[in-house]
Structures are given as structure tokens and as C-alpha cells.
Amino acid sequence: MTQPHHGTTRAASRIRKGLIIGAIVLGGYALLAYVVLPSAWTHYEHQRGLAGRPMVTHTKQGIPGGPLNVGLVGSQEDVVRAMHAAGWFPADPITLRSSIGIIGSVLLHRPDHDAPVSPLFYQGRPEDLAFEKPVGSSADQRHHVRFWKVLENGQEDRPVWLGSVTFDRGVGVSRYTGQVTHHIAPDIDAERDSLIGDLVRAGMVTTRYQVSGIGPTLNGRNGEGDPYYTDGEIWMAVLVTAGEKRTQPPTELTSPALVTAKDGIWNAVAGKLGN
């Protein structure tokens, strides 16, 4: 009987060892990338009642819509008052009349400060409040946000609202349904930061902080098929009560060190995406 050559045996042993090492490396990467780091980045220390909640909206057809990326703390009256002070208008519900109005605004290039927004659903229910901030002389472009009240009493013993804010860059056709709709700009973090900035400049914010949203996302798609990217954080703004305007900058609560490091890396990545 022919004995196996020692060189062949050593080569097979090296291959087996390489495969084992490769499997260990891949397994370690998967554990780090999909379990350890996302878990370490998830933080609700400033609003514990949000832990474990879904952070994505859905369309009426059940298609994943825009992620939740902004939050407010205060009563409904506080929210409406603060948004008004920040230059945002309540959006009309969708009716035949309001739909005709937005079409006329786009075609005739005339303003429509309370143009309707299509409903999105969070945990099976449509938004409680919707606001928009017009751009230029037409409803073709606008900033808009939808809010859902998700906690009756949060850390501050006040209602907590989560919202999805985006920028409508133009009117077109949905990639998923073929319906006429607005298309959003992909940098949804810029919209989140802009809305919080409007509230801060209006003196409507006492404290702000981050909680985890959907997590870092490079190639997300909303309910119309539009791409978006985000660092995955929700910026929360604690509103003043009874419209008492604040003259000092809001207090900013810190995030965990690993989250801050993640945001720094993300900002470098997002800077390349925006170029």
C-alpha cells in the first residue's frame, strides 16, 4: 500500500488550519459587527422608556417608511407652540381640496404653507401631528416632520414624542407604488439637526440629548424607494413649558464615549457621501 507523502500531509494540515483560522476570524467579525458593537452603541440612559421600541415607520401598504430621527418632550400644547415659534406650520390632512391645493401650488409656483403630507404609520397608527416649513414659492420643496406620542410620561414626567423629519426635494413618482409623491433628500441627519436648530434659536428648548434610533445606515430606503443615510441617532429636545422663551443655550447631556466615537467616524463617512 502506498503511504501518503509527508509534504502532502503537511499541506493538507496547513489548509485545515487556515480554514479553521479563517472561520474563527469571520465568526469574530460577525460577532463584533452584528452583536457587540450595535449593542454597545444602543443607549437609552436619558429616556429609558424608549428601549426596545421599533424605530421605523411604515406606509399604509406596510412598506418600511422613514426612520424616527427626532424627538420632543412636552405636552401637545408645548409641541404646537414650539413648532409655531420655530417657523413650522401645521400640515393639513389629505382631502380632495387639500390635494388640489398642493397640485396648484406646484404647477403655479405659489406658496402652500399648510400643504398636506401623506400618512405614515408607527406601530399601526398614523401620525398624531404633522408640520412643515416651506421653501421658496411652491410646495414642490419643503421640510416636513410627523410626530407620534409614544410615552405618556418619560424621564421628565412629561409626554414623549418621536418624529420622522425629512426634506422634500421635488415631486415625482414612487419607485414602489407608481403614485405621485414627493422625493426626499438622502441626508436625513441634516434635516434632524436643522429642526432642532430652529427650536433652539426660537428659545423653545431647555435640554437636548441623544437616544438610539435605527443605528448607522448607509443604504436605507423609505416607503417610496428613496435612498437615505443616517448615523442612526435620535436627537431629543425637552421643550419649555407654557411658551416661556429661554434666553440661555440649552443644556446638552452627554452620550456614552463609544457612541461619541462612533458619531465621529460616521461624520467623516457622511462628509464623503455629501460630496
C-alpha positions in Angstrom: 0.0 0.0 0.0 1.3 3.4 -0.9 1.9 5.7 2.1 0.8 9.4 1.8 3.7 11.7 1.1 4.7 13.8 4.1 4.6 17.0 2.1 1.1 16.4 1.0 0.1 15.7 4.6 1.7 18.9 5.8 0.0 20.9 3.0 -3.4 19.4 4.0 -2.8 20.2 7.6 -1.9 23.8 6.7 -5.1 24.2 4.7 -7.2 22.8 7.5 -5.5 25.1 10.0 -6.0 28.1 7.6 -9.7 27.2 7.2 -10.1 27.0 11.0 -8.4 30.3 11.5 -10.5 31.9 8.7 -13.7 30.6 10.3 -12.6 32.0 13.7 -11.8 35.4 12.2 -15.1 35.5 10.2 -17.0 34.4 13.3 -15.3 37.0 15.4 -16.1 39.7 12.8 -19.7 38.7 12.7 -20.0 38.8 16.5 -18.3 42.1 16.7 -20.1 43.8 13.8 -23.6 42.4 14.3 -23.8 41.8 18.1 -21.2 43.5 20.2 -20.9 47.0 18.6 -24.6 47.5 17.8 -25.3 46.5 21.4 -22.6 48.9 22.7 -24.0 51.7 20.5 -27.5 51.3 21.8 -28.2 53.7 24.6 -31.4 55.0 26.3 -29.8 56.3 29.5 -31.7 59.7 29.1 -35.0 58.2 28.1 -35.3 54.6 29.3 -38.9 54.1 28.2 -37.8 54.1 24.5 -35.6 51.0 24.9 -36.8 48.1 22.8 -39.2 50.1 20.6 -39.2 49.9 16.8 -37.6 52.9 15.2 -39.0 52.8 11.7 -42.4 53.9 10.3 -44.4 52.1 7.7 -46.7 53.1 4.8 -50.3 52.2 4.6 -49.2 49.2 2.4 -46.9 48.0 5.2 -43.7 49.1 3.4 -40.9 50.4 5.8 -41.0 54.2 5.7 -38.7 56.8 7.1 -36.8 56.1 10.3 -37.6 58.0 13.5 -34.8 60.6 13.9 -36.1 63.4 16.2 -38.0 63.6 19.4 -39.7 66.2 21.6 -40.6 66.2 25.3 -43.6 68.2 26.4 -47.4 68.4 26.2 -49.2 68.7 22.8 -49.7 72.4 23.5 -46.0 72.7 24.2 -45.2 71.0 20.9 -47.6 73.1 18.8 -46.4 76.3 20.4 -42.7 75.5 20.0 -43.1 74.4 16.4 -45.0 77.6 15.6 -42.3 79.7 17.3 -39.7 77.9 15.2 -41.4 78.8 11.9 -43.1 75.4 11.2 -46.8 75.3 10.1 -49.3 72.5 10.9 -49.9 70.4 7.8 -53.5 69.8 6.5 -55.0 66.3 6.4 -55.2 64.8 2.9 -58.6 65.7 1.4 -59.7 66.3 -2.2 -59.5 70.1 -1.5 -56.0 70.0 0.1 -54.7 67.7 -2.7 -55.9 70.1 -5.4 -54.3 72.9 -3.4 -50.9 71.2 -3.4 -51.1 70.4 -7.1 -51.9 74.0 -7.8 -49.0 75.2 -5.6 -46.5 73.0 -7.5 -47.8 73.8 -11.0 -48.4 77.5 -10.5 -45.3 78.0 -8.1 -47.4 79.6 -5.4 -46.9 79.0 -1.7 -48.9 76.5 0.3 -47.8 76.7 3.9 -50.1 74.0 5.2 -49.9 71.6 2.3 -50.9 68.0 3.3 -48.5 65.2 4.0 -49.3 61.6 3.2 -49.8 59.5 6.3 -47.2 57.2 7.8 -47.8 54.6 10.5 -45.9 53.8 13.7 -47.0 50.7 15.5 -50.2 50.6 13.4 -51.4 54.2 13.9 -50.9 57.4 11.8 -49.0 60.4 13.0 -50.6 62.5 15.7 -49.1 65.8 14.5 -47.5 66.9 11.2 -45.7 70.2 10.5 -43.9 71.7 7.5 -41.6 74.5 6.7 -41.9 75.8 3.1 -39.0 76.5 0.9 -39.4 79.1 -1.9 -42.7 79.8 -3.6 -44.0 76.3 -4.1 -44.9 73.1 -2.2 -42.6 71.3 -4.6 -39.9 71.6 -1.9 -40.4 71.7 1.8 -39.1 70.5 5.2 -41.7 68.3 6.9 -42.0 66.2 10.1 -44.5 63.8 11.5 -44.8 63.1 15.3 -46.3 60.3 17.3 -46.8 60.4 21.1 -45.1 57.3 22.3 -44.8 57.8 26.0 -47.4 59.5 28.3 -44.7 60.1 30.9 -41.0 59.9 30.2 -37.9 60.6 32.3 -39.0 64.2 32.8 -42.6 63.2 33.8 -43.8 64.7 30.5 -45.1 63.2 27.3 -42.5 62.0 24.8 -43.0 62.4 21.0 -40.9 60.7 18.3 -40.8 62.0 14.8 -39.5 61.5 11.3 -38.2 64.6 9.6 -37.1 64.8 6.0 -36.7 67.3 3.2 -38.9 67.0 0.1 -36.6 67.9 -2.8 -39.2 67.6 -5.5 -42.3 65.9 -6.8 -42.1 62.6 -8.8 -43.4 59.0 -8.9 -43.0 56.4 -6.2 -40.5 53.7 -7.1 -42.6 51.2 -5.3 -46.3 52.1 -6.0 -46.2 54.4 -9.1 -48.1 57.1 -7.2 -47.3 60.8 -7.5 -45.3 61.7 -4.4 -42.5 63.8 -3.0 -39.0 62.5 -3.2 -36.7 63.1 -0.2 -33.1 64.3 0.1 -30.9 61.4 1.3 -29.2 63.3 4.2 -31.9 63.0 6.8 -29.5 63.8 9.7 -29.2 67.3 8.2 -33.0 67.7 8.5 -33.0 66.5 12.0 -30.2 68.9 13.0 -32.0 71.8 11.2 -35.3 71.2 13.0 -33.6 71.0 16.4 -31.6 74.2 15.5 -34.8 76.0 14.6 -36.3 75.1 18.0 -33.1 76.2 19.8 -32.9 79.5 18.0 -36.6 80.2 18.9 -35.7 79.7 22.6 -38.0 76.7 22.9 -35.5 74.0 24.2 -34.2 73.6 27.7 -32.2 70.4 27.3 -31.2 68.2 24.4 -29.7 64.7 24.2 -29.4 61.6 22.0 -31.0 58.2 22.2 -30.6 55.3 19.8 -32.7 55.2 16.6 -32.2 52.6 13.8 -28.4 52.7 14.1 -25.9 53.7 11.4 -27.4 53.2 7.9 -25.7 53.9 4.6 -28.3 52.5 2.1 -31.7 52.9 3.7 -34.9 53.2 1.6 -38.1 55.0 2.6 -41.6 53.9 1.7 -41.3 55.5 -1.8 -38.0 53.9 -2.6 -35.9 57.0 -2.0 -32.4 56.4 -0.5 -31.3 57.9 2.8 -28.3 57.6 5.1 -28.1 58.4 8.8 -25.9 58.0 11.9 -28.9 56.3 13.5 -29.3 58.6 16.4 -32.5 60.4 17.6 -31.9 64.0 18.9 -34.4 64.7 21.7 -35.4 68.2 22.7 -37.0 69.0 26.0 -39.3 71.9 25.4 -40.1 74.9 27.5 -43.4 74.9 29.3 -46.2 77.4 28.6 -44.1 79.0 25.8 -41.7 80.7 28.2 -38.9 81.6 25.9 -35.4 80.5 27.0 -32.6 83.0 26.6 -29.7 80.7 27.5 -28.5 77.9 25.3 -30.0 74.5 26.1 -28.2 72.1 28.4 -26.7 69.2 26.3 -26.5 65.8 28.0 -23.6 63.6 27.1 -23.7 60.3 25.3 -21.6 57.3 26.1 -17.9 57.5 24.9 -18.3 54.7 22.4 -21.3 56.4 20.9 -19.4 59.7 20.6 -16.6 57.9 18.9 -19.0 56.2 16.5 -20.5 59.5 15.6 -17.1 61.0 14.9 -16.3 58.1 12.5 -19.8 58.5 10.9 -19.4 62.2 10.3 -16.2 61.5 8.4 -18.1 58.9 6.3 -21.1 61.2 5.8 -18.8 64.0 4.7 -17.7 61.8 1.8 -21.3 60.9 0.9 -22.3 64.5 0.7 -19.5 65.4 -1.7 
